[in-house]
Amino acid sequence: MTTETNQVTETDAAPDEAAQAAQAIDLLQAYLRGHEDAMSSLQLCAHEPGKPDGPMISLPASAIELLQQILAELANGNAVTVAPVHSYVTTQQAADLLNISRPFLVGLLDDRAIPFKRVGNRRRIRLDDVLAYKRRDDVHRQALLDELTAEAEDLGLEY
């Protein structure tokens, strides 16, 4: 099922589509391993039954990388969302991206940890601001984990 809302496209992977995506990612990765220059010249061939020569569609390298990521997620049975980074998301969408509750996100917004704008009585958050917060939070969490690991090693603790 595919739904489109405000420049955000979400796709749920059906079981048969997951298998098809798995086969496609395997073939694409095998091809790319054997053709180092393919990232700059890969083309898709649109095949129509009964028409042997379909149009060729050239893909930019960034689209090929994104296609690989999408296929890998679909092959794992995961839903995929594609959105331009300059788009705005709702508080629920932002909370889902950060894997936190919406009330916790609202607290972050109220504390000005993530910039937002109001549209009527609703908050809207730029997707790139949500992703920037996520990167900062990931770096902070990794630093804490490294610190705890070093402390455990200093104490001779095994995990």
N, C-alpha and C positions, 0 to 999 in steps of 0.2 A: 504494500500500500504506500502511496506517495501523497504527501500533502504539502501545499505551498502556502506560506503565510509571511507577509512582509519581508520578502526576499530571503526567507529561510526555507530550505527544502529538507524535509525529514523523510527517510526511507526506512521502513521496517523490512528486515530480511526474512522472507518466507523460507521454509526448509529447502525447497527445490532451488531457490535462488542462492542459498548459502552454498550448496554443492556446485552450482554453476560458477559462483564467484571464486570458490576455492580452485576450481580447474583453471579459470581465467588468470588468477594471480600466479599460479604455478607456471603456466605457459608464458605469461608476460615476463616474470622474473628469469625464467630459463633463457628466453630470447635476449633479454637485456644483458645477462651474464656473458653471452656469446658475442654480443655486438656492443662494444664500449661506446661507440659513437651514436648509438640509437637514440639516446636521450635528446639529441638535438635534431633528429630526423625521423622520428617514429611517426607513422601515418596509420590511420584506421581506414579500412576499406568497407564501405557500406555495401552489403550484399543483399540483393533483392532476388527472390526466387525467379528463375527464368531469365535473369539478366546477368550475364557472366562478368561484365565490367561495371562495377558500381563506382561512384565517385570516391576519390581519395581525400581524406581529411587529415591535414597536418596538425599535430599537437605540440604545444610548447612544452619544454622540459618541466615547468612547474605543474602543468596539468597532468603529465605522466606520473610525477611523484604523488600527486593528490589521488590519481586514479589507483595507484598501488595501495595507498593507505585505505581508500574506500573499499576496494576489493578485499583486502585483508580483514577489515572489520565485518563486512558482510559475510565472508567465509566463516567467521567465528559466530555468526548468528546475531551480531549486534546491529542495532539501528544506527543510522548515520545521519548527521545533520551537517549541511553545508550552508554557510552564511558569510557574506562579506564582512571583514573585520570592522568596517566603519558603520555597520548597522547597529540599531538599538535592540536590546532584548528586554523582556519583562523581568520583574524581580523573581518570578518562579523559574524562568529559563536560566537566569544567572545563578540562582541557587542550585539548580540541577547541574549546571556546568561545574560548579565548585564542589558539588556533593555535600552541600550543607542545607539546613532547613531555611525556608523563606524568612521566618522571624529572625534567625541569626543573621542572614544577609541584610535585612532591614536595619539591624543594629549596626552592622559595618557601614551601611550607607549613612546612618545618623551620626556615626563617629567620623565620617568623612574619610574612611579608609579606601573607599571606591567612589569616584565622582559619579554623579547622576544628574538628570534633569527631571523636572516635573512636567507632565502633560495632563492638565486638569488636576485631578487628585491622585494620579498614578505616577509612579517613578519609572523612568526609562534609563537604561544603563548602556553605554556604548560597549559593544562586544570586545573591542580591543582593550578597554579599561578592565573588563572582567578577566581577560586573559593575562593582562599585565599583573593584576593582583594575584592571580593563580601562580604565575612564575615567581613573584616575590615570596609568596607563601611557601612554595615548593623549595626555594633556596633556603628560607628560614628553617623549615622542617628538616632539611638535609643537614644543615649546620648543627641543629640540636641533636640529631641522630649521631653525627660524627663525634660530637662532644660526649655523648653518653657512651658510645663505643670506646672512645679513648679512655674514659674514666673506668669502664669495666675492665679494660686491658690492664690499666695501672693497678687495679685492685686484684688482678689475677683471676677474675671471674670468667667462667666459660659459658657460652650460650649454646 
